[in-house]
Amino acid sequence: MLQQKSLTSGPVLTLREHEILEFIAQGMSTKEVAQHIDIAPRTVDRHVENVRLKLRAKNRTHMVACAVMEGLLMVDIDDRQPVAETEAP
C-alpha cells in the first residue's frame, strides 16, 4: 500500500520510524502497532512523537498527510476500497 521514496530532501526518518509511520497510515492504533512488532505501546508513542516533530505536524493525521507531501509515503490507489453506494428508497 505505502512505499518509501528512494531519494528525499525532507526529514530523515529511521527505519523503525518509517515502519511505524506506515502502520499508522494504515489506520493501526498504538496498541495494534505495539502488538504487531512486539514492542511496548509507550515506545510506539515515542516513535510517533519523533516522526510528528520531524515533520512539524500537529497530530497523527497531519503527520501522515505531511509524510505523503514530503514523498516519504506513497499511496497506491489500487489498494483503496470502493465506497459502497446506497440505494435510494
N, C-alpha and C positions, 0 to 999 in steps of 0.2 A: 504494500500500500504506500508506504513512505520510503523515500530513498535519500541518502545523503549526497549532496552535491560535491563533486570532486574538488573543485577549486572555489574557495570563497574568500572574499575580502572582509567579511564581517567578523563577529566574535568567534573565538576558537573554543569549541566545547571538547571536553574529554570524551573518550569512547563511552564511558558509563553515563555521562550527562546526556549524550546523544541517544543512547539506548532508552533511557528513562523518558526523554522528550518524546520519542516515538510512541512509547506506551501511553503517555498522557494524551498525545494527539489522537490516539485510537480510542480514547474515552475511558481508559482504565483509572480507577481510583488509586490513592496512595497505598491502601491496603492490598489491592489486587496486584499492583506492581511489586510490592514487597514480597508477596507470596510467590509470584511468578519467577522472580530472580533470587529468591531466598536471602533477602536482607531485611533489616529492621525498617518498619514504616518511618521512623524518625530519620533514618539515613536517606530514604527516598525523598522525604520533605526537604532535607538539606540539599540534595542534588537539584531538586526542583527550584529551590530558592536561588541557588547559584546560577542556574540557567536563566531564571527570571531576571536576575540582576545583570548578567552579561548582556541580555537582550534589551534591558531597560524597559521591561514590560510591567504593566500594572497588576496583572493577575494571570492565572493559567491560560485562560482563553486568549488573552492578548499575547501571551508568550508563544503560543502555537502560531498565531497569525504573524507575529514578528519573525518567527523561525522560517515560515514559508516565504515571507517577503525578503528575508536575508539570503534565501537559497539554501538554508540548512536542511529543510524538508521539502520534498516534492510530493504533491498529491497525485496519485494515479487515479484518474477519473473513472477508469473501468471498475474500480473497487466500490464505487458508490452504489448504495442500494436505491432502487427506483422508489419514488414516492407513490404510495398506494392512492389510487383515485377512488373517491367515494361517489356512489351513485346518488343522483337526485331523487327525492321521494316522488 
